[in-house]
Structure formats: structure tokens, C-alpha cells
Amino acid sequence: MISRKSANKWRNYRYAYITSGLILALCFIIILLDAREDMDLPPLLVAFANCGIGAVLGVIIIDLVYQWGAEKELEESLQDALVQILTGDNHRLLRKLYNNQSIRKILQNCIESFCGSAHLSENYLRYIENSCRLLKKDEQYKVHLTQEQGLLYLKQSLLDTRCFKDPRRPFANDRIQVKSYLVLKRNDSPDGGTGELDKILNDNSYYFREEIQSADLCTWIDTLDPGIPDRARPGFYLPDDEVARKIVEKLCYGVKIRLNDPDENGHVRFTNRNEMNYNVAFFMGDAESAVPLVKGIEITNEVPAYCIQKCKEEFDVDDYIQYTAELTIKYPTEQENTFYSMYAAPTLGAEFKLIFDASVPVDMKDVNYMTFISFADAEKNGTETMDGKIDIVGRNLDFKTSRTIFPRSGISVSWSRKC
């Protein structure tokens, strides 16, 4: 489908060529008539025809060709200007995320669609801007399915590096945190509990998001004392330290932050998960209801200042900082034959592994998967490029890529036999 801008441009060119053709035809007719012996045309009319031919050819060859080249140069200038306007100091970051060729494709599409749909163009440009506030690098996401005492357990491990503009201000108490949000999915709610998770998909302050689907686990959480209301955040409640400890232990929840200095052998070191302080908050249901229920659980860890470092390479001139964290969690689930993972932020390089333990009665031939992943253009390294294909080896489903994964991309895995 041709855009409105392209249609208007070629319509104008068409009108110009048709008009020029008519003028040329008229001028040639006048000259041919003047060449006949029986015709005696006014000299002024003949002179007009001769000048008209030269003028029209000059317009076609020089003016229209020049205008076409000028428009092309103007579009390229607009694209570069849009990059700077949209990203400001993040200019180099955007180019790192999407590379120069992808930027031009995206922004040229935005320019082409602007005249046709201002609303679409505005939303698309805002999407690009919002997507560049956080960058994730070298993500390693492992999901281990086991069956213990008749229950299916999900054990997850997430390791990645988060790069972002330093939000801390001088003389302020701004903190950098590893935050997780666990939605309690209840079958009796209108949307099955998934609405709470959808609300925070655009909130990249969360390191990890997940749904708790075990009815027994949700019931146990409802027996806990939610504590006192959080005055700073309506709807949130702060339990005491004992309840917070029970939640962390029940979910086998742990966070480790990478230290900036290696050990004496040059190996990477992490903080001890047992030394981390875990702050827990409950998000309750409607306060006016007779029995308010927990909709979600937020678990927060402070990132020590000595674990934060300046981003390397081109990010250092943009005042970007980064930290690397490893999060683990394990809990029972009633989800028996599907698993879904989504990339909520731009990710440079990722690994995903879904491991079926031998205790899980599933035939790997019955495992199906679907990817809806949008990559940046492949960066060629010699003759090799990472294509991001999924491979099943034994009881493991593996995915790996070194390319940039755009937000809202994901992987869905299903198996026909129930565990």
C-alpha cells in the first residue's frame, strides 16, 4: 500500500509532466505549422514556441530532477533530526540498540505515515522513545520444571545486566533497587488475575514479573497478616519482618548482585544472597470489599553503591550506569502444559533454557513452541550471524541470540501431555 505522502508526491510529479507535455506538444505544433509555406503565423507566436520548448525542457531536466534529489536529502535530514529530538542525550544508545540501518527504516516509516495518520505516527515515535530508557544485556533465563510429591514446581533463574540513565540526584535519597512483582492469579476474578500483570508490563522498574497460579499457595498467603498501610502508596501494605521472612523462604526467593572487583583468581564475584535485605509489600484488593485479598506481592532489594558501575564503550559518555543481578525463585504451580516468556525491554543478547526434569512425565516429542520475536537487523561478524532459532536437545529447550530483541517479543512453549 502506498502512503498518502508518496501518492501526493507522485501526483504532483504527474501533473507537472502532463502540463509540460501539453506545452511541448503545443509548441511543436506551432513550429510545424510555421514550416508550411501556406501558413503565415505571427513571428511573436513562433518565438514563444521556441522559447517554450527550451523553458519546458529546462524545468523537466533541471528543476524536477533537482527537486527529487532535494526531497531525498531533506528526508534523510529529517530522520537524523528526529533521532536527536526523540532521544536527546540517548542518541548513541538508540543507534546501539537498532543500528543505523534499522533507525532509518523505522523513522522513515514514521515520516511516511505521518501525513496519513498523525495518531499512529505519534504513538510509534513515543514507543521508540520509551523503549530506550532501559537496556538489558546478556540475559540468561533458565526455567526448570520438576515434580515433587505430586506437585509441579517451577524453578527460575534470571541473570542479566541492566543499563539505564542514572536516576540518582545530588542531595536526594534516590535508590536503585532490584524489584519483583508476583501476581496472585485467582480463577474467580473476571480476568483470571492476569489484569494485574498486564498493568505493570510497561513498568521497567521491575526486574522480574510472574504469576502465582497455585491455589494452595494463594490460600496460604491470604492467611498472612498484611501489616500496616503504606502511606506513600495507596493500596500497598507493609507486613512485619517475620511475615516477610516467611514469604521469601516459601518462594525460595533469592537475589545476588555482582561485585565490581574480581577475586584473586580473576573470577567474577557476587554478594551472598543470605546477606541481602528483602523488603516485602502486599498489594491488596478493593479496600471497600468485606474481605480484601492480596492481588500481588512486591519484593525489593537495595543495590549497594559498590555494585553499580559506569557503562562501558559508547554508553559511558551518556552517563549510563549498570548493575548485574541474579534472581532465583521456586514455587508450586497448577499450570500443567504451557509456559510463556516475554521480553519487556530491549535486550542485547539473550539465552533462554526450559529444562524438563526426569520426574516430569512428558514426552519431548509432544513439546511444541512458538516464537514471536522481532530482531534488529543482523550484525554480520565475518560470515556468521546468530539467527535465534530454538533447539531441543534431550529434555532441554534452548534459545540463544546475540542480536537485539525488541520489546514485546516472546516465546511460548506447550506440551500435549499433562504433567
C-alpha positions as CSV (number, residue, x, y, z in Angstrom):
1,M,0.0,0.0,0.0
2,I,1.4,3.4,-1.0
3,S,1.3,6.1,1.7
4,R,-0.5,9.4,1.3
5,K,2.7,11.3,1.2
6,S,4.1,9.1,-1.7
7,A,0.8,9.3,-3.5
8,N,0.7,13.1,-3.2
9,K,4.4,13.4,-4.4
10,W,3.9,11.3,-7.5
11,R,0.6,13.0,-8.2
12,N,2.4,16.4,-8.2
13,Y,5.1,15.0,-10.5
14,R,2.5,13.5,-12.8
15,Y,0.7,16.9,-13.1
16,A,4.0,18.6,-13.8
17,Y,4.9,16.1,-16.5
18,I,1.5,16.2,-18.1
19,T,1.4,20.0,-18.1
20,S,5.0,20.1,-19.5
21,G,4.0,17.6,-22.2
22,L,1.0,19.6,-23.3
23,I,3.1,22.8,-23.5
24,L,5.7,21.0,-25.6
25,A,3.1,19.5,-27.9
26,L,1.6,22.9,-28.5
27,C,5.0,24.5,-29.2
28,F,5.9,21.7,-31.7
29,I,2.5,22.2,-33.4
30,I,3.2,25.9,-33.8
31,I,6.7,25.3,-35.2
32,L,5.4,22.6,-37.6
33,L,2.6,24.9,-38.8
34,D,5.1,27.8,-39.3
35,A,7.2,25.5,-41.5
36,R,4.4,25.1,-44.0
37,E,4.5,27.5,-46.9
38,D,0.8,28.1,-46.9
39,M,0.8,29.2,-43.2
40,D,1.8,32.7,-42.1
41,L,2.0,32.7,-38.3
42,P,2.8,35.8,-36.3
43,P,6.6,35.9,-35.5
44,L,5.8,36.6,-31.9
45,L,3.9,33.3,-31.7
46,V,6.8,31.3,-33.3
47,A,9.3,33.0,-30.9
48,F,7.0,32.0,-28.0
49,A,7.0,28.4,-29.2
50,N,10.8,28.2,-29.5
51,C,11.3,29.7,-26.0
52,G,8.6,27.4,-24.6
53,I,10.4,24.3,-25.7
54,G,13.7,25.4,-24.1
55,A,11.9,26.5,-20.9
56,V,10.0,23.3,-20.5
57,L,13.0,21.1,-21.1
58,G,14.9,23.1,-18.6
59,V,12.2,22.6,-16.0
60,I,12.0,18.9,-16.6
61,I,15.7,18.2,-16.7
62,I,16.9,20.6,-14.1
63,D,14.2,21.7,-11.8
64,L,12.3,18.4,-11.3
65,V,15.4,16.3,-11.1
66,Y,16.9,18.7,-8.6
67,Q,13.7,18.7,-6.6
68,W,13.7,14.9,-6.4
69,G,17.2,14.9,-5.1
70,A,16.5,17.7,-2.6
71,E,13.5,15.9,-1.2
72,K,15.5,12.7,-0.7
73,E,18.2,14.7,1.1
74,L,15.6,16.5,3.2
75,E,14.0,13.2,4.3
76,E,17.5,12.0,5.4
77,S,18.0,15.2,7.3
78,L,14.6,14.8,9.0
79,Q,15.4,11.3,10.0
80,D,18.6,12.4,11.7
81,A,16.9,15.3,13.3
82,L,14.1,13.0,14.7
83,V,16.7,10.8,16.2
84,Q,18.2,13.7,18.1
85,I,14.9,15.1,19.1
86,L,13.5,11.8,20.3
87,T,16.5,10.6,22.2
88,G,18.4,13.8,23.3
89,D,21.4,12.6,25.1
90,N,20.4,9.0,24.3
91,H,21.3,9.4,20.7
92,R,24.2,6.9,20.8
93,L,22.1,4.5,22.8
94,L,19.4,4.4,20.2
95,R,22.0,3.8,17.4
96,K,23.4,0.9,19.5
97,L,20.0,-0.6,20.0
98,Y,18.7,-0.6,16.5
99,N,21.9,0.2,14.4
100,N,21.9,2.9,11.7
101,Q,20.0,0.9,9.1
102,S,17.2,0.0,11.4
103,I,16.8,3.5,12.7
104,R,16.4,4.8,9.2
105,K,13.8,2.2,8.3
106,I,11.8,2.9,11.5
107,L,11.9,6.7,11.2
108,Q,11.3,6.7,7.5
109,N,8.2,4.7,8.1
110,C,7.1,7.2,10.7
111,I,7.7,10.1,8.3
112,E,5.8,8.3,5.6
113,S,2.8,7.6,7.8
114,F,2.7,11.0,9.5
115,C,0.5,12.6,6.8
116,G,-1.7,9.6,6.6
117,S,-2.2,9.0,10.3
118,A,-0.8,11.5,12.8
119,H,-2.1,9.4,15.7
120,L,-0.2,6.3,14.5
121,S,3.0,8.3,14.0
122,E,2.8,10.0,17.4
123,N,2.3,6.6,19.2
124,Y,5.0,4.9,17.3
125,L,7.6,7.6,18.0
126,R,6.6,7.5,21.7
127,Y,7.1,3.7,21.6
128,I,10.7,4.2,20.3
129,E,11.4,6.8,22.9
130,N,10.1,4.7,25.8
131,S,11.9,1.6,24.7
132,C,15.3,3.3,25.1
133,R,15.0,4.2,28.7
134,L,16.3,0.7,29.7
135,L,18.6,-1.7,28.0
136,K,19.2,-5.3,29.1
137,K,22.4,-7.1,28.1
138,D,23.4,-10.7,28.1
139,E,20.3,-12.1,29.7
140,Q,20.4,-15.7,30.9
141,Y,16.9,-17.1,31.8
142,K,16.6,-20.7,32.9
143,V,13.4,-22.4,33.8
144,H,13.5,-25.8,35.5
145,L,10.3,-27.9,35.7
146,T,10.3,-30.6,38.4
147,Q,7.6,-32.8,40.0
148,E,7.9,-33.2,43.8
149,Q,5.4,-35.1,46.0
150,G,2.8,-35.0,43.2
151,L,3.2,-31.2,42.7
152,L,4.7,-29.4,39.7
153,Y,7.3,-26.9,40.7
154,L,8.8,-24.0,38.7
155,K,12.3,-23.1,39.5
156,Q,13.5,-20.0,37.7
157,S,16.9,-18.2,37.4
158,L,17.3,-14.8,35.8
159,L,20.7,-13.2,35.2
160,D,21.2,-10.1,33.2
161,T,22.8,-6.6,33.2
162,R,20.6,-3.6,33.2
163,C,21.8,-0.3,31.7
164,F,20.0,2.9,32.2
165,K,20.4,6.7,32.8
166,D,21.5,7.3,36.4
167,P,18.3,8.4,38.2
168,R,20.0,9.4,41.4
169,R,20.1,13.2,42.2
170,P,22.5,15.0,44.4
171,F,21.3,15.5,48.0
172,A,18.4,13.2,47.5
173,N,17.6,9.7,48.8
174,D,17.1,8.1,45.4
175,R,17.9,4.4,45.4
176,I,18.5,1.7,42.8
177,Q,16.6,-1.5,43.5
178,V,16.0,-5.0,42.3
179,K,12.2,-5.3,42.3
180,S,10.0,-8.2,41.6
181,Y,6.2,-8.3,41.3
182,L,4.3,-11.6,41.8
183,V,0.6,-11.6,40.7
184,L,-1.7,-13.9,42.5
185,K,-3.8,-15.4,39.7
186,R,-7.3,-16.2,41.1
187,N,-9.7,-18.1,38.9
188,D,-12.7,-16.4,40.5
189,S,-11.7,-12.9,39.2
190,P,-13.2,-11.6,36.0
191,D,-9.8,-11.7,34.1
192,G,-8.4,-14.6,36.0
193,G,-5.9,-12.3,37.7
194,T,-3.9,-11.6,34.6
195,G,-5.1,-7.9,34.5
196,E,-2.7,-7.0,37.4
197,L,0.3,-8.4,35.5
198,D,-0.7,-6.5,32.3
199,K,-0.7,-3.2,34.2
200,I,3.0,-3.4,35.0
201,L,4.3,-4.8,31.7
202,N,5.4,-1.2,30.8
203,D,7.0,-0.6,34.1
204,N,10.6,-1.4,33.6
205,S,11.5,-0.7,37.2
206,Y,10.6,-4.3,37.8
207,Y,13.4,-6.8,37.3
208,F,11.1,-9.8,37.4
209,R,7.4,-10.3,36.9
210,E,5.5,-13.6,37.4
211,E,2.1,-15.1,38.1
212,I,1.5,-17.4,41.1
213,Q,-1.2,-19.9,40.0
214,S,-1.1,-22.4,42.9
215,A,-4.5,-22.2,44.7
216,D,-2.9,-23.7,47.8
217,L,-0.1,-21.1,47.8
218,C,-2.6,-18.2,47.2
219,T,-4.7,-19.5,50.1
220,W,-1.6,-19.7,52.4
221,I,-0.7,-16.1,51.5
222,D,-4.3,-14.9,52.4
223,T,-3.7,-16.3,55.9
224,L,-0.8,-13.9,56.5
225,D,-1.2,-10.5,58.2
226,P,-0.7,-7.9,55.5
227,G,0.5,-5.4,58.1
228,I,0.0,-1.6,58.0
229,P,-0.9,0.5,55.0
230,D,1.9,2.2,53.1
231,R,1.1,5.9,53.3
232,A,3.3,6.6,50.3
233,R,1.5,4.2,48.0
234,P,-2.3,3.7,48.4
235,G,-3.3,0.0,48.2
236,F,0.1,-1.3,49.4
237,Y,0.6,-2.8,52.8
238,L,3.8,-3.4,54.7
239,P,4.0,-6.7,56.7
240,D,6.3,-7.2,59.7
241,D,9.7,-8.8,59.3
242,E,8.5,-12.2,60.3
243,V,5.9,-12.3,57.6
244,A,8.4,-11.0,55.0
245,R,10.8,-13.8,56.0
246,K,8.1,-16.4,55.6
247,I,7.3,-15.2,52.1
248,V,10.9,-15.2,51.0
249,E,11.5,-18.7,52.4
250,K,8.3,-20.1,51.0
251,L,9.2,-18.9,47.5
252,C,12.9,-19.9,47.8
253,Y,13.4,-16.3,46.7
254,G,17.0,-15.0,46.4
255,V,19.0,-12.2,44.8
256,K,22.7,-11.8,44.3
257,I,24.4,-8.6,43.0
258,R,27.6,-8.8,41.0
259,L,30.6,-7.1,42.7
260,N,32.8,-4.8,40.6
261,D,36.1,-6.4,41.8
262,P,37.0,-10.0,40.9
263,D,38.6,-12.4,43.3
264,E,42.3,-13.2,43.4
265,N,41.9,-15.6,40.5
266,G,40.2,-13.1,38.4
267,H,36.7,-14.7,38.7
268,V,33.5,-12.8,38.9
269,R,32.1,-12.4,42.5
270,F,28.6,-11.9,43.7
271,T,27.1,-10.8,47.0
272,N,25.9,-13.6,49.3
273,R,22.1,-14.0,48.9
274,N,21.8,-14.6,52.7
275,E,23.3,-11.1,53.3
276,M,20.7,-9.3,51.2
277,N,17.8,-7.5,52.9
278,Y,14.4,-8.3,51.4
279,N,11.6,-5.8,51.7
280,V,8.1,-7.2,51.1
281,A,4.9,-5.3,50.3
282,F,1.4,-6.6,49.7
283,F,-0.9,-5.0,47.1
284,M,-4.4,-5.6,48.4
285,G,-7.8,-5.7,46.6
286,D,-10.6,-3.2,46.9
287,A,-10.3,-1.6,50.3
288,E,-14.1,-1.3,50.5
289,S,-14.7,-5.0,50.0
290,A,-15.6,-7.1,53.0
291,V,-12.6,-9.4,52.6
292,P,-9.8,-7.6,50.7
293,L,-7.5,-10.1,49.1
294,V,-3.9,-9.9,48.1
295,K,-3.6,-9.1,44.4
296,G,0.2,-9.0,44.2
297,I,3.4,-9.3,46.2
298,E,6.3,-6.9,45.7
299,I,9.8,-8.0,46.8
300,T,12.6,-5.4,46.8
301,N,16.3,-5.4,47.3
302,E,18.6,-2.4,47.5
303,V,21.5,-2.4,45.1
304,P,24.7,-1.5,47.0
305,A,26.6,1.5,45.6
306,Y,29.7,-0.6,45.3
307,C,27.8,-2.9,42.9
308,I,27.0,-0.1,40.4
309,Q,29.4,0.9,37.7
310,K,29.5,3.2,34.7
311,C,28.6,1.5,31.4
312,K,31.5,0.8,29.1
313,E,32.1,1.6,25.5
314,E,29.8,4.2,24.0
315,F,27.5,4.3,27.0
316,D,30.0,5.9,29.3
317,V,29.7,9.3,27.5
318,D,25.9,9.2,28.0
319,D,26.2,8.9,31.8
320,Y,24.7,5.5,31.8
321,I,25.2,3.1,34.7
322,Q,24.7,-0.6,35.1
323,Y,24.4,-3.4,37.5
324,T,24.2,-7.2,37.1
325,A,21.9,-9.3,39.3
326,E,20.9,-12.9,39.5
327,L,17.5,-13.8,40.8
328,T,16.1,-17.2,41.8
329,I,12.6,-18.3,42.7
330,K,10.8,-21.6,43.2
331,Y,7.2,-22.3,43.8
332,P,4.4,-24.9,43.0
333,T,2.2,-24.2,40.1
334,E,-1.0,-25.6,38.7
335,Q,-0.1,-24.7,35.1
336,E,0.4,-28.1,33.6
337,N,1.1,-27.8,29.9
338,T,2.2,-24.3,28.9
339,F,4.9,-21.8,29.6
340,Y,5.2,-18.2,28.3
341,S,8.1,-15.8,28.4
342,M,8.2,-12.2,27.1
343,Y,10.9,-9.6,26.7
344,A,9.5,-6.4,28.1
345,A,12.6,-4.2,27.4
346,P,15.2,-4.1,24.5
347,T,17.7,-6.9,25.1
348,L,21.2,-7.2,23.6
349,G,21.9,-10.8,23.5
350,A,19.9,-13.4,25.3
351,E,19.8,-17.1,26.3
352,F,16.6,-19.0,27.3
353,K,16.5,-22.6,28.5
354,L,13.5,-24.6,29.6
355,I,14.5,-27.8,31.3
356,F,12.1,-30.7,31.9
357,D,13.3,-32.8,34.8
358,A,13.2,-36.5,34.5
359,S,10.5,-36.5,37.2
360,V,8.1,-34.7,34.8
361,P,6.1,-37.2,32.7
362,V,6.3,-35.5,29.4
363,D,7.4,-36.9,26.0
364,M,9.7,-34.4,24.3
365,K,8.2,-35.3,21.0
366,D,4.9,-33.7,22.3
367,V,6.7,-30.4,23.1
368,N,5.7,-27.5,20.7
369,Y,6.9,-23.9,20.7
370,M,6.1,-20.7,19.0
371,T,8.3,-17.6,18.9
372,F,7.1,-14.1,18.2
373,I,10.5,-12.3,18.4
374,S,11.4,-9.2,16.4
375,F,15.1,-8.7,16.0
376,A,17.2,-5.8,14.9
377,D,19.0,-6.2,11.6
378,A,21.6,-8.9,11.9
379,E,25.1,-7.5,12.6
380,K,27.4,-9.5,10.4
381,N,30.6,-10.7,12.0
382,G,32.5,-12.2,9.2
383,T,30.2,-14.8,7.7
384,E,28.4,-15.8,10.9
385,T,25.2,-14.4,12.2
386,M,23.0,-15.5,15.1
387,D,19.6,-16.4,13.9
388,G,17.9,-17.0,17.3
389,K,16.4,-20.4,16.5
390,I,15.1,-22.8,19.2
391,D,16.7,-26.2,19.5
392,I,15.5,-29.2,21.6
393,V,18.4,-31.3,22.9
394,G,17.4,-34.2,25.2
395,R,14.9,-32.7,27.7
396,N,16.1,-29.1,27.2
397,L,14.7,-26.4,25.0
398,D,17.3,-23.9,24.2
399,F,17.2,-20.4,22.6
400,K,20.2,-18.1,22.0
401,T,20.9,-15.0,20.1
402,S,23.5,-12.2,20.1
403,R,21.2,-9.7,18.3
404,T,18.9,-7.0,19.8
405,I,15.5,-8.3,20.7
406,F,12.7,-5.7,20.5
407,P,10.2,-5.3,23.3
408,R,7.0,-7.4,23.3
409,S,8.9,-10.3,21.8
410,G,8.5,-13.6,23.4
411,I,8.4,-17.4,23.4
412,S,5.5,-19.7,24.1
413,V,6.0,-23.5,24.9
414,S,3.3,-26.1,25.2
415,W,3.2,-29.9,25.5
416,S,0.2,-32.0,24.9
417,R,0.5,-34.4,27.8
418,K,-0.4,-33.0,31.2
419,C,2.3,-33.4,33.9
